[in-house]
Amino acid sequence: MPQSVDRALDILDAVAGADGPVTAKALARRTGCGLSTVYELLGALTARGHVVRTASGYTLGYRVPALYGAFRRQMRLDDEVHGLLLKARRAVEADTYFSTYRDGDIAVLAGTAASFPATGGFSVGRDADGHATAHGKVLLSALPRAARLRYLAQTGMRAITPRTITSPEVLDAELRRVRREGVAVEMEECAPGVACVAVPVPLPDGGGAITAVSAALPLEEFHRRGRQVTQTLRHVAAEAGRLAARTAPGTLLMGKSAGRGE
């Protein structure tokens, strides 16, 4: 039944979102499911290796890394990408990320967090708040206006903080600046006390960016080191572009551009 699938995925998400082992009773409270249902679904998830039962509760199972490995393979996310991210993290001493726009969605493909939880609050997966993130602004700025409006209509422009841009007109002006300067910055638009900066990864054919590299760091740190962080990210993005130019098509998800922004 579709409802059972939804509930099983809710439980898996709740286990993934916990800081440590979580009990079945806690999962029932968090998901709004009956305890007997939770136990039944945990049994199925455990049997498939998606969760494991410990003396303290349930945690993610050993099947999850295999799924992530399959995700990386299907996304053609080369190991060298992680090397570039680690290089950037060491250089800027901040959480770093690779993100992309694909098939109407913005997603974080990979990240190397220097802190836990990650400063920017990002994790690998779909980002439904591209209007509020630096990497989202870089990616949205590269889209034709029609595609950009479709994305914003689908995801909305929720106010995450008092500084989040929620006006399409204001966002359009911001994206024009991003295209002109080749860098996006957001300060406390996505998380209080945090600033993010992102730059596009150039495509081998010179087309519009569909991949971005970004860093998130405390706002005070950004005021002190923002220029140096931006310059480092530009170097990393250039390296990623050169890597894509000499590797198989599709690596880094840097395939055909969605078209130039307007």
N, C-alpha and C positions, 0 to 999 in steps of 0.2 A: 504494500500500500504506500502511495506517495507520502501520506502523513507519517508513517513509520520511518521512511527515509529521512524526512525533514527532522524528526525527533532524534534519530541516530546522529545526524550531522550536527544538530544543536549540542548534543552531548559531547561529540568529538571536539567541537569548537570550545566548549566549556572546559574540557580537560586541557586543551592546548592553551587556554587563556589563564589557567591557574599557575601560581608561582611554585607549586609543589604537588604532591599527591593529593587528590581530592576524593572524598567519600561519596558513595552512592546517594546518601541523604542530602549532601550538599549539592550534588548535581541535580537532584530532584527539585530542590528549591530554586536553583539558578535557571533551570529550563522550564519549570512549571509542569513537569511530567509527574505522574504517579510513581511512587517508589517501585512498585512491581514492574511497571513499564521500563523504568530506568535499568533495573537489574536484567530484564530480558534483553534490552538493546546492548547493554554492556557485555553480556555474554556473547552476543554475535560479534561485536567489535573486538573483543578479546580473542575469540576463535580465529579471526582473520588477521590478528596481529597489529591492529590499529591502536589498541590500548593494552596495557598490562596491569594486572592487579598486584599491588604490593601490600605489606602489612599496614601501611599508613593510608592507603587509598589507591586510586587509579591514576596512572600517568600515560603519556603517549607511548605507543608500542614500537617495536623494531621495524614494523612495516613502513612507518612514516619516512625515515631516511631514504628508503628505496623509492617511494613515491616522489620525493623531492629530486632524487637522481633522475627519475624518468622525466620529470618536469624540465630539468635543466637540459636533458638530451633533446626533448621535443622543441624547446625554445632555442636550441642551438647556443646555449649559454656557455661559451668556451671557458675552460679553466683559467685561461689567461686574464679573463675579466676579473676574477677574484684576486689574482695577483695585482692587477692595477688598483683595485679597491683597497687592498691591504697597503700598497705603496702610498696611496692617497691618505689613508687613515694615519699611517705613521708620520707622514709629512705635516698634516694639519691637526693631528691629535683630536680628531672628532669623528663622529659616526659618518660613514660614507655609503652612498647608494647608487645603483644603476636602475633606471626606470625607462619605461617605453610606453608608447601609444600603439595600440593594436586592436583592430576590429571594433572600434568604438569605445574601448576601455583604456584607462591609464593604470599601469601596474608597476609595482616595485619588483624587479627581477632578482636583485641580489643586494645584500648589505653586509657591512662589517661594522658592528657596533663596538665602540671603544668603551661604552658604559652599559650598565644594565639596571633598569630597563633602558632601551635606546633613547638618547636625548630627544630625537625627533619624534619618537613614538611610532616609527614606521616599522612594518614587518613585511616580509615577502608576500606579495599578493595584490589583489585589486585595490586601487586607491579611488574611492568615490568622492574625494574632496580635492580634485585637481585645481580648483579655483583658488584654494588656500595654501597650496604648497609651491615651493620654488620649482621643483622638478615638473609639477603639473603645469605651471605657467610656461616653462620652456616648451613643453610638448604641445600645449594648446596654441601657443604662438605660431607654431609651424603648420597648423591646420588651416584649410580653407574655412571661411567664416561659417558656411552652412554646416560643415562637420563639427565645428566648435559649438555652434548653437545646439546641435543635436545632443552633444555630450552634456552640455549644461542643462538642457531640458530634461534629460534622463536622470541626472544625478542631483540637480538642484544646486543652490548656492547657499547652503546653510551657514549660519553664523556660529562658527566654532568658538571664537573669542570676540571681544568687542572690536578687534582690529581686522577681522575677516572682511574681505571685499565681498559684498552681496549684490552689487549693482552690475548688470551686464555692461553698461556704458563705461563705468569706472574700470572694470576689468579689461574692456577693449583698449582703453587708453594705456593701461599697464602693459598689455601684451604688445602693443605697438612699440613701447619703450624697450621691452625685452628683445623684440626682433632687431631693433636698431642697435642696441648695445651688446647683444649676444650674451646676456647674463640676466638671471632672475634672482631677486632677493625678496624674502618675506621675513618680517620681524613680528613675532607674536601673533601671526594670523592663524596659525595652526595649533600652537601650544604656548601657554604663558611662559615668559622667560627664555624662549628659544628662538633663534634665528636660523634660517636656512638659505643657502645659496646654491644655484644650479647653473650649469652651462650645457649647451647642446654638444652632442658628439657628431662631428661632421661625417656625412655620408661620402663614400668613395666617389659617387657621381656628382657630388656637389649639391644634391637636392636638399630639401628641408629636413630638419632634424626629426627623427622619430625615437631617438634615444637620448637620455640625459644622464649626466653624472652630477651628484649633489653631495653636500655636507650639511650636517645639523650640529649646532653647538650653542652653548649658553649665550644669551644676548650680550652680556658684558664682554665675553671672549670675542664675539663677533665685532664689537665696536673697536676692540684693540687689534684684532688680526684679520678682519674681513678681507682686506685687500690681498694679503698674502694667501689666504685660503682660496680666494677666487682665482688667483694666478696659478696656484697649484692644480686646481681643478681644470683649468684651461689646458695645462700640459698633459694631464691624465686623459682628457677628452681627445686631444690631438693624437696621443698614443693609441687610444682605442680606435680612432678613425684609421690610422695607418695599419693597425692590426686587421681591421675589417677589409681593408683594401687588398691585403695579401692572403686572406683566408677564404674558405669556401663561402659562396653566397648564402646569406641568411645568418651567418655567425653574428652574435650580439644583437640579433633581431634587427639588423640594419638592412632590411630589404628595401622594397620600393617605398618611396616617400608617399605620404598621403596628399602631397601637394603643398605649395607654398601658402603661408598664412596671408591674410589680407585684413 
